């Protein structure tokens, strides 16, 4: 079953992984997670597989790398939030 999460819940979801973790292991563990974006959706495991680093020591490290591969449409118009506090 595919898990769906809002963009604002990505970092807390990453915190559920055991660190340190490799890019491939994280991508595999998150392959069933769909991130709901402002304009569409993306598979979190696929996004993780696109990051530049091979391993991560924390959820923060992985989340920062994900920011570089997220589509620009992920957050909608500049200055808007996804409405989930």
DSSP file (Angstrom, degrees, kcal/mol; ACC not computed):
  #  RESIDUE AA STRUCTURE BP1 BP2  ACC     N-H-->O    O-->H-N    N-H-->O    O-->H-N    TCO  KAPPA ALPHA  PHI   PSI    X-CA   Y-CA   Z-CA
    1    1 A X              0   0    0      0, 0.0     2,-0.4     0, 0.0    31,-0.0   0.000 360.0 360.0 360.0 134.2    0.0    0.0    0.0
    2    2 A X        -     0   0    0     31,-0.1     2,-0.4    29,-0.0    31,-0.2  -0.622 360.0-141.5 -82.5 132.7    1.3    3.4   -1.0
    3    3 A X  E     -a   33   0A   0     29,-2.9    31,-3.6    -2,-0.4     2,-0.5  -0.781  13.4-156.5 -90.7 134.1    1.7    6.0    1.8
    4    4 A X  E     +a   34   0A   0     -2,-0.4     2,-0.3    29,-0.2    31,-0.2  -0.955  16.6 172.8-114.7 130.8    0.8    9.6    0.9
    5    5 A X  E     -a   35   0A   0     29,-2.7    31,-3.2    -2,-0.5     2,-0.1  -0.958  31.2-113.7-133.8 153.0    2.3   12.5    2.8
    6    6 A X  E >   -a   36   0A   0     -2,-0.3     3,-2.2    29,-0.2     4,-0.2  -0.458  36.4-107.4 -78.1 158.5    2.2   16.3    2.4
    7    7 A X  G >  S+     0   0    0     29,-1.1     3,-1.6     1,-0.3     4,-0.4   0.844 119.4  61.2 -54.8 -36.8    5.5   18.1    1.6
    8    8 A X  G 3  S+     0   0    0      1,-0.3     4,-0.3     2,-0.1    -1,-0.3   0.628 101.9  53.8 -68.2 -11.8    5.6   19.5    5.1
    9    9 A X  G <> S+     0   0    0     -3,-2.2     4,-1.7     1,-0.1    -1,-0.3   0.332  80.8  93.4-103.5   5.3    5.7   15.9    6.5
   10   10 A X  H <> S+     0   0    0     -3,-1.6     4,-2.4    -4,-0.2     5,-0.2   0.955  84.8  47.9 -64.9 -50.2    8.8   14.8    4.4
   11   11 A X  H  > S+     0   0    0     -4,-0.4     4,-1.6     1,-0.2    -1,-0.2   0.928 111.6  49.0 -61.7 -46.0   11.4   15.6    7.0
   12   12 A X  H  4 S+     0   0    0     -4,-0.3     4,-0.4     1,-0.2    -1,-0.2   0.883 111.7  51.3 -59.5 -34.4    9.5   13.9    9.9
   13   13 A X  H >< S+     0   0    0     -4,-1.7     3,-1.3     1,-0.2     4,-0.2   0.889 106.7  53.2 -68.1 -37.8    9.1   10.8    7.6
   14   14 A X  H >< S+     0   0    0     -4,-2.4     3,-1.7     1,-0.3    -1,-0.2   0.823  98.2  65.6 -64.4 -30.5   12.9   10.8    6.9
   15   15 A X  T 3< S+     0   0    0     -4,-1.6    -1,-0.3     1,-0.3    -2,-0.2   0.663  88.2  69.3 -66.7 -15.7   13.5   10.8   10.6
   16   16 A X  T <  S+     0   0    0     -3,-1.3    -1,-0.3    -4,-0.4    -2,-0.2   0.637  82.7  92.0 -77.6 -13.9   11.9    7.3   10.8
   17   17 A X  S <  S-     0   0    0     -3,-1.7     2,-0.5    -4,-0.2    42,-0.1  -0.405  85.5-111.3 -76.3 157.1   14.9    5.9    8.9
   18   18 A X        -     0   0    0     -2,-0.1     2,-0.3     2,-0.1    -2,-0.1  -0.805  48.0-108.0 -90.4 126.8   17.9    4.4   10.7
   19   19 A X  S    S+     0   0    0     -2,-0.5     2,-0.2    -4,-0.1    38,-0.1  -0.829  94.6  46.3-111.0 147.3   21.1    6.6   10.3
   20   20 A X  S    S+     0   0    0     36,-0.7     2,-0.3    -2,-0.3    37,-0.2   0.509  82.4 168.8 -71.2 155.5   23.6    6.5    8.8
   21   21 A X  E     -C   56   0B   0     35,-2.2    35,-2.7    -2,-0.2     2,-0.2  -0.990  31.3-124.4-138.7 145.1   21.8    5.3    5.7
   22   22 A X  E  >  -C   55   0B   0     -2,-0.3     4,-2.5    33,-0.2    33,-0.3  -0.503  27.6-115.1 -83.7 159.4   23.0    5.0    2.1
   23   23 A X  H  > S+     0   0    0     31,-3.1     4,-2.7     1,-0.2     5,-0.2   0.925 116.6  49.8 -57.2 -46.5   21.1    6.7   -0.8
   24   24 A X  H  > S+     0   0    0     30,-0.4     4,-2.1     1,-0.2    -1,-0.2   0.899 111.6  47.0 -63.6 -41.7   20.1    3.3   -2.2
   25   25 A X  H  > S+     0   0    0      2,-0.2     4,-2.5     1,-0.2    -1,-0.2   0.910 113.8  48.0 -66.8 -41.4   18.8    2.0    1.1
   26   26 A X  H  X S+     0   0    0     -4,-2.5     4,-1.7     2,-0.2    -2,-0.2   0.921 111.3  50.6 -64.4 -43.3   16.8    5.2    1.8
   27   27 A X  H  < S+     0   0    0     -4,-2.7    -1,-0.2    -5,-0.2    -2,-0.2   0.900 112.0  47.8 -60.8 -41.0   15.4    5.1   -1.7
   28   28 A X  H >< S+     0   0    0     -4,-2.1     3,-1.1     1,-0.2     4,-0.2   0.925 111.6  49.0 -66.1 -44.5   14.3    1.5   -1.3
   29   29 A X  H 3< S+     0   0    0     -4,-2.5     3,-0.3     1,-0.2    -1,-0.2   0.773 117.6  41.7 -66.4 -25.6   12.7    2.2    2.1
   30   30 A X  T >< S+     0   0    0     -4,-1.7     3,-1.8    -5,-0.2    15,-1.3   0.266  80.9 106.3-104.5  11.0   10.8    5.2    0.7
   31   31 A X  T <  S+     0   0    0     -3,-1.1    -1,-0.2     1,-0.3    -2,-0.1   0.699  80.1  51.0 -66.5 -18.7    9.8    3.7   -2.6
   32   32 A X  T 3  S+     0   0    0     -3,-0.3   -29,-2.9    -4,-0.2     2,-0.5   0.215  90.0  99.3-101.8  15.0    6.2    3.3   -1.4
   33   33 A X  E <   -a    3   0A   0     -3,-1.8    11,-2.9   -31,-0.2    12,-0.5  -0.900  54.2-163.1-107.7 125.2    5.8    6.9   -0.2
   34   34 A X  E     -aB   4  43A   0    -31,-3.6   -29,-2.7    -2,-0.5     2,-0.6  -0.916  10.4-145.9-105.9 128.3    4.1    9.5   -2.5
   35   35 A X  E     -aB   5  42A   0      7,-3.4     7,-1.9    -2,-0.5     2,-0.7  -0.838  11.0-140.3 -95.5 124.4    4.7   13.2   -1.7
   36   36 A X  E     -aB   6  41A   0    -31,-3.2   -29,-1.1    -2,-0.6     5,-0.2  -0.763  26.8-168.9 -85.8 116.0    1.7   15.4   -2.4
   37   37 A X  E >   - B   0  40A   0      3,-2.5     3,-0.8    -2,-0.7    38,-0.2  -0.461  38.4-101.4-100.8 171.7    3.0   18.6   -3.9
   38   38 A X  T 3  S+     0   0    0     36,-2.0     2,-0.2     1,-0.3    36,-0.2   0.829 122.2  25.4 -60.9 -31.5    1.3   21.9   -4.6
   39   39 A X  T 3  S-     0   0    0     34,-0.5     2,-0.3    37,-0.1    -1,-0.3  -0.602 133.3 -38.8-135.6  73.0    1.1   20.9   -8.3
   40   40 A X  E <  S-B   37   0A   0     -3,-0.8    -3,-2.5    -2,-0.2     2,-0.3  -0.793  72.6 -80.2 115.0-156.0    1.1   17.1   -8.5
   41   41 A X  E     -B   36   0A   0     -2,-0.3     2,-0.3    -5,-0.2    -5,-0.2  -0.979  26.9-159.5-151.6 158.3    2.9   14.4   -6.7
   42   42 A X  E     -B   35   0A   0     -7,-1.9    -7,-3.4    -2,-0.3     2,-0.5  -0.979  29.2-110.2-140.0 149.7    6.3   12.6   -6.7
   43   43 A X  E  >  -B   34   0A   0     -2,-0.3     4,-2.0    -9,-0.2    -9,-0.2  -0.722  23.6-149.1 -80.0 124.3    7.6    9.3   -5.5
   44   44 A X  H  > S+     0   0    0    -11,-2.9     4,-2.6    -2,-0.5   -13,-0.2   0.882  95.8  53.7 -65.4 -39.1    9.9   10.0   -2.5
   45   45 A X  H  > S+     0   0    0    -15,-1.3     4,-1.9   -12,-0.5    -1,-0.2   0.899 108.5  50.0 -61.4 -40.2   12.1    7.0   -3.2
   46   46 A X  H  > S+     0   0    0    -16,-0.2     4,-0.6     2,-0.2    -1,-0.2   0.894 110.7  49.7 -65.4 -39.7   12.6    8.2   -6.7
   47   47 A X  H >< S+     0   0    0     -4,-2.0     3,-1.3     1,-0.2     4,-0.4   0.922 109.2  51.6 -64.3 -43.4   13.6   11.7   -5.5
   48   48 A X  H >< S+     0   0    0     -4,-2.6     3,-1.4     1,-0.3    -1,-0.2   0.884 103.4  58.9 -60.4 -38.1   16.0   10.2   -3.0
   49   49 A X  H 3< S+     0   0    0     -4,-1.9    -1,-0.3     1,-0.3    -2,-0.2   0.681 102.4  55.9 -66.6 -15.1   17.7    8.2   -5.7
   50   50 A X  T << S+     0   0    0     -3,-1.3    -1,-0.3    -4,-0.6    -2,-0.2   0.537  81.8 109.5 -93.0  -8.5   18.4   11.5   -7.6
   51   51 A X  S <  S-     0   0    0     -3,-1.4    15,-0.1    -4,-0.4    14,-0.0  -0.256  71.0-126.8 -69.7 159.8   20.3   13.2   -4.8
   52   52 A X  S    S+     0   0    0     13,-0.1     2,-0.1   -29,-0.0    -1,-0.1   0.801  80.2  81.0 -79.8 -31.4   24.1   13.7   -5.1
   53   53 A X        -     0   0    0      1,-0.1     3,-0.1     9,-0.1    -2,-0.1  -0.439  64.4-147.8 -80.7 151.8   25.4   12.2   -1.9
   54   54 A X  S    S+     0   0    0      1,-0.2   -31,-3.1    -2,-0.1   -30,-0.4   0.700  79.6  14.6 -88.3 -22.1   25.9    8.4   -1.5
   55   55 A X  E     -C   22   0B   0    -33,-0.3     2,-0.4   -32,-0.1   -33,-0.2  -0.972  63.1-147.4-151.3 163.4   25.1    8.3    2.2
   56   56 A X  E     -C   21   0B   0    -35,-2.7   -35,-2.2    -2,-0.3   -36,-0.7  -0.993  10.2-160.5-138.5 139.7   23.6   10.5    5.0
   57   57 A X  S    S+     0   0    0     -2,-0.4     2,-0.3   -37,-0.2   -38,-0.1   0.585  79.7  10.8 -94.2 -12.0   24.3   10.8    8.7
   58   58 A X  S  > S-     0   0    0    -37,-0.1     4,-1.8     1,-0.1     5,-0.2  -0.984  74.6-105.8-158.1 165.2   20.9   12.3    9.6
   59   59 A X  H  > S+     0   0    0     -2,-0.3     4,-2.8     1,-0.2     5,-0.2   0.848 119.1  58.0 -62.4 -34.5   17.4   13.1    8.3
   60   60 A X  H  > S+     0   0    0      2,-0.2     4,-2.5     1,-0.2    -1,-0.2   0.913 104.4  50.2 -63.0 -43.3   18.5   16.8    8.1
   61   61 A X  H  > S+     0   0    0      1,-0.2     4,-1.7     2,-0.2    -1,-0.2   0.927 114.1  44.5 -60.1 -45.4   21.3   15.9    5.7
   62   62 A X  H  X S+     0   0    0     -4,-1.8     4,-2.2     2,-0.2    -2,-0.2   0.909 112.1  52.0 -67.1 -42.2   19.0   13.9    3.5
   63   63 A X  H  X S+     0   0    0     -4,-2.8     4,-1.5     1,-0.2    -2,-0.2   0.907 107.7  52.1 -61.6 -42.5   16.3   16.5    3.6
   64   64 A X  H  X S+     0   0    0     -4,-2.5     4,-0.5     1,-0.2    -1,-0.2   0.896 110.0  48.9 -61.4 -40.4   18.7   19.3    2.5
   65   65 A X  H >< S+     0   0    0     -4,-1.7     3,-1.2     1,-0.2     4,-0.5   0.881 106.2  57.4 -65.5 -37.9   19.8   17.1   -0.4
   66   66 A X  H >X S+     0   0    0     -4,-2.2     4,-1.4     1,-0.3     3,-1.3   0.831  93.4  67.7 -62.5 -31.6   16.2   16.6   -1.4
   67   67 A X  H 3< S+     0   0    0     -4,-1.5    -1,-0.3     1,-0.3    -2,-0.2   0.814  97.1  55.3 -57.9 -29.1   15.7   20.3   -1.6
   68   68 A X  T << S+     0   0    0     -3,-1.2    -1,-0.3    -4,-0.5    -2,-0.2   0.682 113.2  38.7 -78.8 -18.7   18.0   20.3   -4.7
   69   69 A X  T <4 S+     0   0    0     -3,-1.3    -2,-0.2    -4,-0.5    -1,-0.2   0.494  86.2 111.3-110.8  -6.1   16.0   17.6   -6.6
   70   70 A X  S  < S-     0   0    0     -4,-1.4     2,-0.0     1,-0.1    -3,-0.0  -0.455  77.6-107.5 -66.5 138.2   12.4   18.7   -5.7
   71   71 A X    >   -     0   0    0      1,-0.1     3,-2.3    -2,-0.1     4,-0.3  -0.374  23.5-120.1 -63.7 147.4   10.6   20.1   -8.7
   72   72 A X  G >  S+     0   0    0      1,-0.3     3,-0.8     2,-0.2     4,-0.2   0.795 113.9  62.3 -59.5 -28.4   10.1   23.9   -8.6
   73   73 A X  G >  S+     0   0    0      1,-0.2     3,-1.1     2,-0.1   -34,-0.5   0.576  78.7  92.0 -72.3  -8.6    6.4   23.3   -8.7
   74   74 A X  G <  S+     0   0    0     -3,-2.3   -36,-2.0     1,-0.3    -1,-0.2   0.833  94.4  32.1 -58.4 -35.6    6.6   21.4   -5.4
   75   75 A X  G <  S-     0   0    0     -3,-0.8    -1,-0.3     1,-0.3     5,-0.2   0.335 100.1-139.5-108.5   7.6    5.9   24.5   -3.3
   76   76 A X    <   +     0   0    0     -3,-1.1    -1,-0.3    -4,-0.2     2,-0.1  -0.388  63.6   4.1  73.6-148.9    3.6   26.4   -5.6
   77   77 A X  S >  S-     0   0    0      1,-0.1     3,-2.1     4,-0.1   -39,-0.0  -0.409  94.7 -88.2 -70.2 146.2    3.9   30.2   -5.9
   78   78 A X  T 3  S+     0   0    0      1,-0.3    -1,-0.1    -2,-0.1     3,-0.1  -0.296 114.4  21.2 -54.8 133.7    6.8   31.8   -4.0
   79   79 A X  T 3  S+     0   0    0      1,-0.3    -1,-0.3    -3,-0.1     2,-0.2   0.301  95.9 118.7  91.0  -9.5    5.8   32.7   -0.4
   80   80 A X    <   -     0   0    0     -3,-2.1    -1,-0.3    -5,-0.2     2,-0.2  -0.628  51.0-148.5 -87.9 149.3    2.9   30.2   -0.3
   81   81 A X        -     0   0    0     -2,-0.2    -4,-0.1    -3,-0.1     4,-0.1  -0.634  28.2-112.2-103.4 171.6    2.8   27.4    2.2
   82   82 A X        -     0   0    0     -2,-0.2     3,-0.1     2,-0.2   -75,-0.0   0.411  52.5-113.3 -84.2   4.9    1.1   24.1    1.7
   83   83 A X  S    S+     0   0    0      1,-0.2     2,-0.6     2,-0.0    -1,-0.0   0.568  83.4 115.6  80.8   8.4   -1.5   25.1    4.3
   84   84 A X              0   0    0      1,-0.1    -2,-0.2     0, 0.0    -1,-0.2  -0.909 360.0 360.0-116.7 104.6   -0.4   22.4    6.8
   85   85 A X              0   0    0     -2,-0.6    -1,-0.1    -3,-0.1    -2,-0.0   0.459 360.0 360.0 -77.9 360.0    1.0   23.9   10.0
